């Protein structure tokens, strides 16, 4: 049985390194999802009525995405090291499915951008109003996370909203008047859409290279086993 060429050996170890990074990233994503699901500050959102559905769906998406990334990374690593055509084939199929899902999600997101922005605003306003009414710790944590991520404060961007304890700490006039969260959501999806698109394209290109490498290695393995 012939051995892999030096180029095929290089592809083998590049594919292993690529998938090890995917496996580590999947572990991190899964850990964040589990933390949001079971941490005492956010787990109550899964039991109370009228919980923000966007947050709950997002957590379950994180759990599913993390688990899938770990499976894909495992198949790629083991398939490369063991030179298994079966594992490499499964790895290729999983990557192709994820790539197709990413393209479909991107097309859907672009065609429904206005609806997504409106639903995000509704989710924020619902969380804000529920927190002002109930003062639940879980809602406070959710509101704080959103406002720190977007560097905004309340529906109007002023201290008069009465949620200054959940807002990012500012100095001077910015402590009284800052960006409103609905405006920050608009800015995220409008002025920064090219960044989101660039990240998506970058991930897609990496997936394409992963599929190409897996097929090159698979063909190399088949060649070595066909040679007597």
SVG drawing of the C-alpha trace seen along z (x, -y; Angstrom):
<svg xmlns="http://www.w3.org/2000/svg" viewBox="-47 -67 54 72">
<polyline fill="none" stroke="black" stroke-width="0.4" points="0.0,0.0 1.5,-3.4 1.9,-6.2 0.4,-9.7 2.5,-12.3 4.1,-15.2 1.4,-17.5 -1.3,-15.2 0.4,-14.8 0.4,-18.6 -3.3,-18.7 -3.9,-16.0 -2.3,-18.0 -3.9,-21.3 -7.3,-19.6 -6.6,-18.3 -5.6,-21.8 -8.6,-23.4 -11.0,-20.9 -9.3,-21.1 -10.0,-24.9 -13.7,-24.1 -14.0,-21.6 -12.6,-24.2 -14.9,-26.9 -17.9,-24.5 -16.9,-23.7 -16.9,-27.4 -20.3,-28.0 -21.8,-25.1 -20.4,-26.2 -22.0,-29.7 -25.3,-28.2 -25.3,-25.9 -24.3,-28.8 -27.2,-30.9 -29.6,-28.0 -28.6,-26.9 -27.1,-30.0 -29.3,-31.2 -29.6,-34.7 -31.0,-33.6 -32.5,-30.2 -35.7,-31.7 -36.5,-33.1 -37.3,-29.6 -40.0,-29.2 -41.8,-32.5 -44.7,-33.4 -44.3,-35.9 -40.5,-35.2 -38.7,-36.9 -39.0,-34.2 -36.1,-35.6 -33.7,-35.1 -35.0,-31.5 -34.7,-30.6 -31.2,-32.2 -30.0,-30.0 -31.3,-26.8 -29.6,-27.8 -26.3,-28.3 -26.7,-24.8 -27.5,-23.2 -24.7,-25.1 -22.1,-24.3 -23.0,-20.6 -22.9,-20.4 -19.5,-22.2 -18.1,-19.7 -19.4,-16.8 -18.0,-18.3 -14.6,-19.0 -14.4,-15.5 -15.2,-13.9 -12.6,-16.0 -9.9,-15.5 -10.4,-11.7 -10.9,-11.3 -7.7,-13.1 -5.6,-11.3 -7.0,-7.9 -7.2,-8.5 -10.8,-7.3 -12.8,-7.9 -16.0,-7.3 -15.4,-10.0 -14.1,-12.4 -17.2,-11.8 -19.4,-12.6 -17.4,-15.7 -17.8,-16.9 -21.6,-16.3 -22.0,-18.1 -19.9,-21.1 -22.0,-21.2 -25.3,-21.2 -24.0,-24.0 -22.8,-26.0 -26.2,-25.6 -27.9,-26.6 -25.7,-29.7 -26.4,-30.8 -30.2,-30.3 -30.0,-32.2 -28.1,-35.0 -30.7,-35.3 -33.6,-35.1 -32.0,-37.7 -31.4,-40.2 -34.9,-39.8 -36.4,-40.1 -34.1,-42.7 -36.8,-45.2 -38.9,-42.6 -35.8,-41.3 -35.0,-44.9 -38.6,-45.5 -38.7,-42.2 -35.4,-43.1 -36.9,-46.4 -40.0,-44.8 -38.0,-42.2 -35.9,-45.0 -39.0,-47.1 -40.8,-44.1 -37.8,-43.2 -37.4,-46.9 -41.1,-47.2 -41.2,-43.8 -38.2,-44.7 -39.6,-48.1 -42.8,-46.4 -41.4,-43.2 -37.7,-44.1 -36.8,-40.4 -33.1,-39.7 -33.1,-37.6 -34.7,-40.4 -32.2,-42.9 -29.3,-40.7 -30.8,-40.4 -31.3,-44.1 -27.8,-44.9 -26.3,-42.5 -28.1,-44.1 -27.3,-47.6 -23.6,-46.9 -23.3,-45.1 -24.9,-48.0 -23.6,-50.8 -27.1,-52.3 -29.5,-53.2 -33.3,-52.8 -35.8,-53.5 -35.0,-57.2 -31.3,-57.3 -31.8,-59.4 -31.5,-58.8 -35.2,-59.6 -36.0,-56.1 -35.2,-54.9 -32.9,-52.0 -29.6,-53.7 -28.5,-50.7 -28.5,-48.5 -26.8,-51.0 -23.1,-51.3 -21.2,-53.7 -20.6,-57.0 -18.9,-60.3 -20.1,-63.9 -23.1,-64.6 -23.0,-61.1 -24.2,-59.9 -27.4,-61.8 -28.0,-61.6 -26.7,-58.7 -27.8,-56.5 -31.2,-55.0 -31.4,-51.2 -33.9,-51.2 -31.5,-53.6 -28.5,-51.4 -30.4,-48.4 -31.1,-50.3 -27.4,-51.2 -26.3,-47.6 -28.3,-46.3 -27.9,-49.2 -24.5,-50.8 -22.7,-47.6 -24.4,-45.1 -21.3,-45.0 -19.3,-43.8 -21.8,-41.0 -21.9,-40.1 -18.1,-40.1 -17.9,-37.7 -20.4,-35.4 -18.5,-35.4 -15.3,-34.7 -16.9,-31.7 -18.2,-30.5 -14.8,-30.6 -13.3,-28.7 -16.0,-26.0 -15.3,-25.7 -11.6,-25.2 -12.5,-22.6 -14.6,-20.7 -11.9,-20.9 -9.2,-19.7 -11.4,-16.8 -12.0,-15.7 -8.3,-16.0 -7.3,-13.9 -10.1,-11.4 -8.9,-10.9 -5.3,-10.6 -6.3,-7.9 -8.3,-6.0 -5.3,-6.2 -3.0,-4.6 -5.4,-1.8 -6.0,-1.0 -2.2,-0.6 -1.0,2.9"/>
</svg>
